[in-house]
Amino acid sequence: MSSNTIRLSIFLCLSMCLGIGILRFSYTALLPSTREAFEWTVQFASLLSSANLLGYLIGALIAMRLPQTKIMSLYIQIAAIAGMLSLLCCAFSGFSEIWYIFWRIISGISGGLLMILSPSVVAQCCDLQDRFKINFIGFSGIGIGVLLATLFLPYLDQISTHTAWLILCSFALIICICLSRLLHQFKHHLSTETVASSTEIPLNALFYSLLIAYSSSAFAYIPHSLFWIDYLQHTLNLNFFWINFNWILYGLGSALGAFTAYVLARKFGNFNALKILYSLYIVAIFIATLATHPMLTLTSSFFTGMLNPAVVFLTSYTILQLYGIAYKKLWSIATLCFASVQLIGGLSFSALQHFGVSYHQQFLLASFILLLGTLQLIWMTRKKQN
């Protein structure tokens, strides 16, 4: 691998690690202990989850409107710093509810910007033959970030919640410094090779089919991403060890997600790999309703952790491969749809929880929605082999 390929891979990996892994999933990992330490109600904790999803949608909207110039590097740095500050400001108790809502929105905005702008920088700066490898390594950062967020769980009975948030903030600060140094090396390329956005993008049924399947996954993964720890603790009444073990498996699965998608895509082609991944995803969510044996819960934890970054990576790369120069705009649309459905899903599942709908019923609904999205993708791509 060339030095430029290595730098781009590290840059994208760190961006995904911070934007999605840490800023998004650290809240889920620390939610039970933070709720108890800060004396939050269940309703307020759920509201904060929705605030983060709203921020992600706002970030996607902002990123979509930015031109493909060196301005992207500035916004990436701002997003990284703001995300780091959001972790710092959520580390302290005693503030008003508005304080925490504001910073969780900022955290979501940072994640949305990093999710769209960082892959767009890579698409503009890398050689065509290196795209697949760089994106595979880069999107593995989602799983690495989730894994980092799981490192505290075995020690939360020994360290304070405040300390755990500050450690995450320290990770974020290190990533901010690294991203700034890496972006400095890409600025010249971005400023001299501005990519003009085409007004006529050849959208077809294939793109919309990808969009529907990707959006359905945004809805389907909400129960696991927001309520999984709470479900294990308060519905299944698992002890501290088994809750930790489930979430660590979720993190390990996330770390292997992009690699799994990479292997399947190399063997079966992008579309067939997506069909396999979405089908496994349906099963992984569904078996969460079968809490008769601990192995089913552990399996659901591992595979739902693995499959979310897997489908994100492969959807992003498939759009890049199909549409090339229009990637930023189309990936922005895909992320915007994902964020919109994610927000609707978060509010919907919070409402269902408020009205007493059980977690088992929520998992059934999530798997059914993903089944519909997968079936239409299988139908639309039945003759497509790559």
C-alpha positions in Angstrom: 0.0 0.0 0.0 1.2 3.5 -0.8 1.7 6.1 1.9 -1.3 8.1 0.6 -3.5 5.0 0.7 -2.4 4.3 4.3 -3.0 7.9 5.3 -6.5 8.0 3.7 -7.4 4.6 5.4 -6.3 5.9 8.8 -8.1 9.2 8.3 -11.4 7.5 7.3 -11.1 5.0 10.1 -10.6 7.7 12.8 -13.5 9.7 11.4 -15.9 6.8 11.5 -14.5 5.8 14.9 -15.3 9.2 16.4 -18.4 10.1 14.4 -20.4 6.9 14.8 -18.6 4.6 17.2 -17.8 7.0 20.0 -20.3 9.9 19.6 -23.2 7.6 18.8 -22.7 4.3 20.6 -20.9 5.4 23.7 -24.2 6.8 25.0 -25.9 3.4 24.6 -23.1 1.7 26.5 -23.0 4.2 29.4 -26.8 4.9 29.5 -27.8 2.7 32.5 -25.0 3.9 34.7 -25.4 7.5 33.6 -29.1 7.4 34.2 -28.6 6.2 37.7 -25.7 8.5 38.5 -27.3 11.6 37.1 -30.8 10.6 38.3 -32.4 10.9 34.9 -35.9 9.4 34.2 -36.4 6.8 31.6 -38.3 9.3 29.5 -35.5 11.9 29.6 -32.9 9.3 28.7 -35.0 8.3 25.7 -35.4 12.0 24.8 -31.6 12.4 24.7 -31.4 9.5 22.3 -33.9 11.2 20.0 -31.9 14.5 20.4 -28.8 12.7 19.1 -30.8 11.3 16.1 -32.1 14.8 15.3 -28.6 16.1 15.4 -27.5 13.4 13.0 -30.2 14.5 10.6 -29.2 18.1 10.8 -25.6 17.2 10.2 -26.5 15.3 7.1 -28.5 18.3 5.8 -25.5 20.6 6.4 -23.1 18.2 4.7 -25.3 17.8 1.7 -25.2 21.5 1.0 -21.4 21.8 1.2 -19.3 22.0 -2.0 -16.6 19.4 -2.7 -13.7 21.8 -1.9 -11.3 22.3 0.9 -14.2 23.7 3.0 -14.9 20.0 3.7 -11.7 19.7 5.7 -12.6 22.7 7.8 -16.0 21.3 8.6 -14.6 17.9 9.5 -12.2 19.5 12.0 -15.0 21.6 13.5 -17.3 18.5 13.7 -14.5 16.5 15.5 -13.8 19.3 18.0 -17.5 19.9 18.7 -18.1 16.2 19.2 -15.2 16.0 21.6 -16.7 18.9 23.6 -20.1 17.2 23.6 -18.5 14.3 25.5 -16.9 16.6 27.9 -20.1 18.5 28.6 -22.1 15.3 29.2 -19.5 14.1 31.8 -20.9 16.3 34.6 -24.2 16.0 36.5 -26.3 18.8 37.9 -27.0 20.8 34.8 -30.5 21.5 33.4 -32.1 19.1 31.0 -31.7 21.7 28.1 -27.9 21.5 28.6 -27.8 17.7 27.9 -30.3 17.9 25.1 -28.2 20.7 23.4 -24.9 18.7 23.6 -26.5 15.4 22.4 -27.8 17.3 19.4 -24.3 18.7 18.8 -22.9 15.2 19.1 -25.4 14.0 16.4 -24.5 16.9 14.1 -20.8 16.1 14.4 -21.6 12.4 13.5 -23.6 13.3 10.5 -20.9 15.6 9.1 -18.2 13.1 9.6 -20.2 10.3 8.1 -20.7 12.2 4.8 -17.7 14.5 4.4 -14.9 12.1 5.4 -15.8 9.4 2.8 -16.2 12.2 0.2 -12.7 13.4 0.9 -11.4 9.9 0.4 -13.3 9.5 -2.8 -11.7 12.6 -4.1 -8.2 12.0 -3.0 -7.7 8.2 -3.6 -6.8 6.3 -6.7 -9.6 4.3 -8.3 -8.0 0.9 -7.7 -7.6 1.7 -3.9 -11.2 2.7 -3.2 -12.5 -0.7 -2.0 -9.5 -1.3 0.3 -9.5 2.2 1.8 -13.3 2.1 2.4 -13.1 -1.3 4.0 -10.4 -0.2 6.4 -12.0 3.1 7.0 -15.5 1.9 7.8 -14.0 -0.6 10.2 -13.6 2.5 12.4 -17.3 2.3 13.3 -16.7 -1.0 15.0 -13.5 0.1 16.6 -15.3 3.1 18.1 -18.1 0.8 19.5 -15.4 -1.5 20.9 -13.8 1.4 22.6 -17.1 2.3 24.2 -17.4 -1.2 25.6 -14.0 -1.1 27.3 -15.4 0.6 30.4 -18.3 -1.7 31.0 -16.4 -4.3 33.1 -15.0 -1.5 35.3 -18.1 0.7 35.7 -18.5 -0.6 39.2 -15.0 0.5 40.0 -14.8 3.9 38.2 -17.3 6.7 38.2 -19.6 7.5 35.2 -18.0 10.9 35.2 -14.5 9.3 34.7 -15.8 7.1 31.9 -17.1 10.1 29.9 -13.8 11.9 30.5 -11.8 8.9 29.2 -14.0 8.9 26.0 -13.4 12.6 25.7 -9.6 12.0 25.9 -9.9 9.4 23.1 -11.9 12.0 21.0 -9.2 14.6 21.7 -6.5 12.4 20.4 -8.5 11.6 17.3 -9.1 15.3 16.7 -5.4 16.0 16.7 -4.7 13.1 14.3 -7.5 14.2 11.9 -6.2 17.7 11.8 -2.7 16.5 10.9 -4.0 14.1 8.3 -6.3 16.7 6.7 -3.5 19.2 6.4 -1.9 16.8 3.9 -5.1 16.5 1.8 -6.0 20.2 1.6 -3.9 21.0 -1.4 -5.5 18.2 -3.4 -9.0 19.3 -2.3 -8.4 23.0 -3.2 -6.9 22.3 -6.6 -9.2 19.6 -7.8 -12.7 20.8 -7.0 -15.3 18.3 -8.1 -18.3 19.9 -9.8 -21.6 18.4 -8.8 -23.5 17.3 -11.8 -27.0 18.7 -12.1 -28.1 15.6 -14.0 -27.5 12.5 -11.9 -28.6 9.3 -13.6 -30.8 8.0 -10.8 -32.6 4.8 -11.5 -34.7 2.1 -9.7 -31.5 0.4 -8.5 -30.5 3.4 -6.5 -33.9 3.8 -5.0 -34.0 0.1 -4.1 -30.7 0.5 -2.3 -32.1 3.6 -0.5 -35.2 1.7 0.7 -33.2 -1.2 2.0 -30.7 1.1 3.7 -33.4 3.2 5.2 -35.3 0.1 6.5 -32.1 -1.0 8.3 -32.0 2.5 10.0 -35.4 1.7 11.5 -34.6 -1.9 12.3 -31.5 -1.3 14.3 -33.0 1.3 16.7 -34.1 -1.1 19.4 -30.6 -2.7 19.7 -28.7 0.6 19.4 -30.8 2.5 21.9 -32.4 0.0 24.3 -30.4 -3.2 24.2 -28.6 -2.6 27.5 -31.8 -1.5 29.1 -33.6 -4.6 27.8 -30.9 -6.9 29.1 -30.9 -5.3 32.5 -34.5 -4.5 33.2 -36.5 -7.1 31.1 -34.2 -10.1 31.1 -32.8 -9.2 34.6 -29.3 -10.3 33.6 -26.5 -9.7 36.1 -23.7 -7.2 35.5 -21.3 -9.8 34.0 -23.7 -11.0 31.4 -24.8 -7.5 30.4 -21.1 -6.6 29.9 -20.4 -9.8 28.0 -23.4 -9.1 25.6 -22.2 -5.5 24.9 -18.6 -6.6 24.4 -19.8 -9.1 21.9 -21.8 -6.3 20.2 -18.5 -4.3 20.0 -16.5 -7.2 18.7 -19.1 -7.8 16.1 -19.0 -4.2 15.1 -15.2 -4.3 14.7 -15.6 -7.3 12.3 -18.6 -5.8 10.3 -16.7 -4.0 7.5 -14.3 -7.0 7.1 -17.2 -9.4 6.8 -18.8 -7.2 4.1 -15.5 -7.0 2.3 -15.0 -10.8 2.2 -18.6 -11.4 1.0 -18.4 -8.7 -1.6 -15.2 -10.1 -3.0 -16.7 -13.6 -3.2 -20.3 -12.9 -4.3 -20.4 -9.3 -5.6 -21.8 -6.2 -3.9 -25.5 -6.9 -4.4 -25.4 -10.5 -3.5 -23.4 -9.7 -0.4 -25.9 -7.0 0.6 -28.8 -9.6 0.2 -26.9 -12.0 2.5 -26.1 -9.3 5.1 -29.7 -8.0 5.2 -31.1 -11.6 5.5 -28.7 -12.3 8.4 -29.7 -9.0 10.0 -33.4 -9.9 10.0 -32.6 -13.2 11.8 -30.3 -11.5 14.3 -33.0 -9.0 15.3 -35.7 -11.6 15.4 -33.9 -14.0 17.7 -33.7 -11.2 20.3 -37.4 -12.1 21.0 -36.4 -15.7 21.8 -35.0 -15.1 25.2 -35.3 -18.8 26.3 -31.5 -19.4 26.2 -28.5 -17.1 26.9 -26.9 -18.2 23.6 -29.7 -16.5 21.6 -29.1 -13.2 23.3 -25.3 -13.5 22.8 -25.8 -14.4 19.1 -28.2 -11.4 18.6 -25.6 -9.1 20.3 -22.8 -10.2 18.1 -24.6 -10.3 14.8 -26.5 -7.0 15.2 -23.3 -5.4 16.1 -21.6 -6.8 13.1 -24.3 -6.2 10.5 -24.9 -2.5 11.0 -21.4 -1.3 10.0 -21.3 -4.1 7.4 -24.3 -2.7 5.5 -23.2 0.9 6.0 -19.8 0.2 4.4 -21.1 -1.9 1.5 -24.0 0.5 0.7 -21.6 3.4 0.7 -19.1 1.6 -1.5 -21.7 0.3 -3.9 -23.0 3.9 -4.5 -19.4 5.1 -5.0 -18.8 2.3 -7.5 -22.0 2.9 -9.4 -22.1 6.7 -9.6 -18.5 7.9 -9.1 -18.4 11.7 -9.3 -21.9 12.0 -7.9 -21.0 10.0 -4.8 -21.0 12.8 -2.3 -24.5 14.0 -3.3 -26.0 10.5 -3.5 -24.3 9.4 -0.2 -25.7 12.5 1.3 -29.1 11.6 0.1 -28.7 8.0 1.5 -27.4 9.3 4.9 -30.2 11.9 5.0 -32.8 9.2 4.4 -31.1 7.0 7.0 -31.1 9.8 9.5 -34.7 10.7 8.8 -36.0 7.2 9.2 -33.7 6.7 12.2 -35.2 9.7 13.9 -38.8 8.6 13.1 -37.8 5.1 14.4 -36.4 6.5 17.6 -39.5 8.6 18.3 -41.7 5.7 17.3 -40.0 3.2 19.6 -39.9 5.7 22.4 -43.7 6.2 22.0 -44.3 2.4 21.9 -42.3 2.1 25.1 -44.4 4.8 26.7 -47.6 3.0 25.7 -46.4 -0.2 27.2 -45.4 -2.1 24.0 -42.9 -4.8 25.1 -39.4 -5.0 23.8 -40.2 -8.3 22.2 -42.9 -6.7 20.2 -40.5 -3.9 19.2 -38.0 -6.4 18.0 -40.6 -8.2 15.9 -41.7 -4.9 14.3 -38.0 -4.0 13.6 -37.3 -7.4 11.9 -40.6 -7.1 9.9 -39.7 -3.7 8.5 -36.2 -4.9 7.5 -37.8 -8.0 5.9 -39.9 -5.7 3.6 -36.8 -3.6 2.7 -34.8 -6.7 2.0 -37.5 -8.4 -0.2 -37.7 -5.4 -2.5 -33.9 -5.3 -2.8 -33.8 -9.0 -3.7 -36.6 -8.4 -6.3 -35.0 -5.3 -7.9 -31.5 -6.8 -8.0 -32.4 -10.4 -9.0 -30.4 -10.2 -12.2 -27.6 -8.1 -10.8 -24.4 -10.0 -9.9 -22.0 -7.3 -8.8 
